[in-house]
Amino acid sequence: MKNLFSTRSKESLLVIESGRTEKNYWADLWRYRELFVILAWRDLSVRYKQTIVGILWAIIRPFLTMVVFTVIFGRIAKLPSDGSAPYALMVFAAMLPWSLFSNALSESSISLISNANLISKVYFPRMIMPVATIVTAFVDFLISFVILIGMMIFYHFVPGWQLLLLPCFIIMALLASLGPGLWITALNVKYRDFRYVIPFVVQFGLYISPVGFSSKVVPEQWRLLYSLNPMVGVIDGFRWCILGGDSPIYGPGFLLGLAVIAFFLWLGVSRFRKMEKTFADII
Amino acid sequence: MNDIVIKAETLGKMYTIGHQGENGRYVALRDVLVQNARSFWSKTKDLAKGKPIIQGDTMEEVWALKDVCFEIHRGELVGIIGSNGAGKSTLLKILSRITEPSTGRVSIKGRVANLLEVGTGFHPELTGRENIYLNGTILGMTRAEIKRKFDEIVAFAETEKYLDTPVKRYSSGMYVRLAFAVAAHLEPEILVVDEVLSVGDIQFQKKCLGKMESVGKEGRTVLFVSHNLAAISNLCTRGIVLEKGAMAFDGEATRAIHYYTDAVVNSPKQDMEAPVADSDSVRFLSARIMDAGGAIVSSVGINNPFSIQMKFQVPKHIQGTLVPNCHFKTADGLYAFIVNAPDMKPLEPGIYTALCKVPGNLFNEGMYKVGLAVTEYRKTSLRVHFFATDFLTITVIDSVFDNPLRYGYGGPIPGVLRPYLEWTVDKTDMAQP
């Protein structure tokens, strides 16, 4: 065995072995960043092809939901808003992270099976796929952010310094969807049942998350339990950033939400990596 | 030159397949319910543990690949041959990292690119230009690389005019051309090609083969899986035969093909029954290839004679002269020659056996296809009564060691024929330099 592999660049030597945990998994992910970019770009440019209003869908959907919620919760049920903020603005400040989360979750959870032909034909770190679809959800988010600015102008609402912290909560929303998204897309490869679970979870989640109402409506003794829903923390954070001090964050609940997000992220990544190797065999 | 780029050691891949049990002889609703409940329970248990769930209640382990060891050197063109289910595609999948082996290990030096079934990764809604970038990146090119080769790719595909049209509007020919053009401009150290040549028309296949040949000449390693033996014998320098997941043969490509045709394709007998019949014309009954001793064979030594025997029936009186003839083609379909039986007289109704004797030292080594026909020659016209195209195959085998023409050279000698001709080499001038 005298220096069989030493004649050419040593670093390009690749060893494929059963159960070999790749030491350079994350480096590999970085190496495939161009594929990541191009897959995200593909999803984006294909997303609204053959539709009439095209990208406007990213505005219409959250806007109409916001109108309905404002009418039902604000006018009919007469729930209180956060401080002085207009009810519509308060709903929309929650609508933004919620649609970011739900789009990212539902897109990423079917990302692997809708790209089955690629998975079974070519190698790349599979994690690229669900993460790339989250990018499209993020772009939709940016577009619907325009409405928020429009509404702020309409209501003459000036945000405080807190708005600068908004990116932190955007990242939090993305991570909150990435964890379950990774787990479910991996499960989806073998058990297509999970394809039907996600629309249900998303629909359900819209009502158990404080989207149409302020989380202050929830009785104090249930507040901590309610914060187990990771989106509670994210939505409260968004409201705090956008509406300013009128909508303070509930500290213990927020930390609990962070812990839940971290747990799901760990679960998603570890399950995904465990199942990743067999995707091509069973998809 | 001699460095190893791929090294596989005791490579194996096992799949677990579940079967429905045979124990359900008395199928009652209660039993079905109990069984379903039980399997539901075990599934949930597996799911909770994160183990893969196997459908069915008995499990079988199937080794798609077992104990495969080989070393491939830089610049080698390796053909992987085997019948369906022999493990060829599994091997390529492991090499291109799509799936993981169950046992053993492979060390690979250099970038591996997988020439996918043409057009995988194309998106119908995207334009030709966009798809070039998409497909190129999927195949492993960097953006800069694609940009550099973009014009070349477009020129190769001949689709300049439709670059900004969604590919779903393309004709299938354009689609395939574009897809192949992208793949053809890949520059990996190791190229893995699986059955791409089975799609597309003959012209396209030729283009593929030509490109692969040039890739090989550039010193890159090519692994090529195909059922097209001719393509393998033309392109590859080395052949690996897989049989039921195990290595059956590893060596020079034409030899591997011989091994494969003898052991796998022609395994029962080279004696075939006639396929079609027609009422008023001469009927083809059967044909076989025999060696000098009269035994049915599928391969023959290069200097041994063999004969082609064809049985046919003349059902009624036929006006013209009936002439049996043999059509010899190379494995890749090139016509070598056609021979007619000479000096034929008109034939009475009855069953005939024609024997065509082929001398030794006529064909080159390799596989040949033999078509059989009977043609009726009239004064001004001719009529083909039957033509069994490529009906028989014969593989001509050369022995490196006791062939007086080879002088110990072991490599392939190009050409359709390799006759043994009379030579004289005499000294005609006494002059000293």
HADDOCK unambig.tbl for C-alpha pairs under 7 A between the chains (distance, minus, plus):
assign (segid A and resid 4 and name CA) (segid B and resid 3 and name CA) 6.75 0.50 0.50
assign (segid A and resid 4 and name CA) (segid B and resid 4 and name CA) 6.67 0.50 0.50
assign (segid A and resid 12 and name CA) (segid B and resid 109 and name CA) 5.86 0.50 0.50
assign (segid A and resid 12 and name CA) (segid B and resid 110 and name CA) 5.56 0.50 0.50
assign (segid A and resid 13 and name CA) (segid B and resid 107 and name CA) 6.79 0.50 0.50
assign (segid A and resid 13 and name CA) (segid B and resid 108 and name CA) 5.68 0.50 0.50
assign (segid A and resid 13 and name CA) (segid B and resid 109 and name CA) 4.48 0.50 0.50
assign (segid A and resid 13 and name CA) (segid B and resid 110 and name CA) 6.54 0.50 0.50
assign (segid A and resid 14 and name CA) (segid B and resid 107 and name CA) 5.58 0.50 0.50
assign (segid A and resid 14 and name CA) (segid B and resid 108 and name CA) 5.02 0.50 0.50
assign (segid A and resid 14 and name CA) (segid B and resid 109 and name CA) 6.17 0.50 0.50
assign (segid A and resid 15 and name CA) (segid B and resid 105 and name CA) 6.85 0.50 0.50
assign (segid A and resid 15 and name CA) (segid B and resid 106 and name CA) 5.61 0.50 0.50
assign (segid A and resid 15 and name CA) (segid B and resid 107 and name CA) 4.37 0.50 0.50
assign (segid A and resid 15 and name CA) (segid B and resid 108 and name CA) 6.24 0.50 0.50
assign (segid A and resid 16 and name CA) (segid B and resid 105 and name CA) 5.51 0.50 0.50
assign (segid A and resid 16 and name CA) (segid B and resid 106 and name CA) 5.08 0.50 0.50
assign (segid A and resid 16 and name CA) (segid B and resid 107 and name CA) 6.32 0.50 0.50
assign (segid A and resid 17 and name CA) (segid B and resid 100 and name CA) 6.97 0.50 0.50
assign (segid A and resid 17 and name CA) (segid B and resid 101 and name CA) 6.27 0.50 0.50
assign (segid A and resid 17 and name CA) (segid B and resid 104 and name CA) 6.22 0.50 0.50
assign (segid A and resid 17 and name CA) (segid B and resid 105 and name CA) 4.45 0.50 0.50
assign (segid A and resid 17 and name CA) (segid B and resid 106 and name CA) 6.56 0.50 0.50
assign (segid A and resid 18 and name CA) (segid B and resid 100 and name CA) 6.11 0.50 0.50
assign (segid A and resid 18 and name CA) (segid B and resid 101 and name CA) 5.26 0.50 0.50
assign (segid A and resid 18 and name CA) (segid B and resid 102 and name CA) 5.18 0.50 0.50
assign (segid A and resid 18 and name CA) (segid B and resid 103 and name CA) 5.74 0.50 0.50
assign (segid A and resid 18 and name CA) (segid B and resid 104 and name CA) 6.91 0.50 0.50
assign (segid A and resid 34 and name CA) (segid B and resid 142 and name CA) 6.99 0.50 0.50
assign (segid A and resid 35 and name CA) (segid B and resid 137 and name CA) 5.71 0.50 0.50
assign (segid A and resid 35 and name CA) (segid B and resid 138 and name CA) 6.37 0.50 0.50
assign (segid A and resid 38 and name CA) (segid B and resid 134 and name CA) 6.29 0.50 0.50
assign (segid A and resid 46 and name CA) (segid B and resid 125 and name CA) 6.49 0.50 0.50
assign (segid A and resid 117 and name CA) (segid B and resid 120 and name CA) 6.89 0.50 0.50
assign (segid A and resid 118 and name CA) (segid B and resid 120 and name CA) 6.82 0.50 0.50
assign (segid A and resid 118 and name CA) (segid B and resid 121 and name CA) 6.18 0.50 0.50
assign (segid A and resid 120 and name CA) (segid B and resid 98 and name CA) 6.65 0.50 0.50
assign (segid A and resid 121 and name CA) (segid B and resid 98 and name CA) 6.85 0.50 0.50
assign (segid A and resid 121 and name CA) (segid B and resid 116 and name CA) 6.44 0.50 0.50
assign (segid A and resid 122 and name CA) (segid B and resid 98 and name CA) 5.89 0.50 0.50
assign (segid A and resid 122 and name CA) (segid B and resid 114 and name CA) 6.75 0.50 0.50
assign (segid A and resid 123 and name CA) (segid B and resid 96 and name CA) 6.56 0.50 0.50
assign (segid A and resid 123 and name CA) (segid B and resid 97 and name CA) 5.64 0.50 0.50
assign (segid A and resid 123 and name CA) (segid B and resid 98 and name CA) 4.89 0.50 0.50
assign (segid A and resid 277 and name CA) (segid B and resid 99 and name CA) 6.24 0.50 0.50
assign (segid A and resid 277 and name CA) (segid B and resid 100 and name CA) 6.20 0.50 0.50
assign (segid A and resid 278 and name CA) (segid B and resid 99 and name CA) 6.46 0.50 0.50
assign (segid A and resid 280 and name CA) (segid B and resid 98 and name CA) 6.21 0.50 0.50
assign (segid A and resid 280 and name CA) (segid B and resid 99 and name CA) 5.99 0.50 0.50
assign (segid A and resid 281 and name CA) (segid B and resid 99 and name CA) 6.79 0.50 0.50
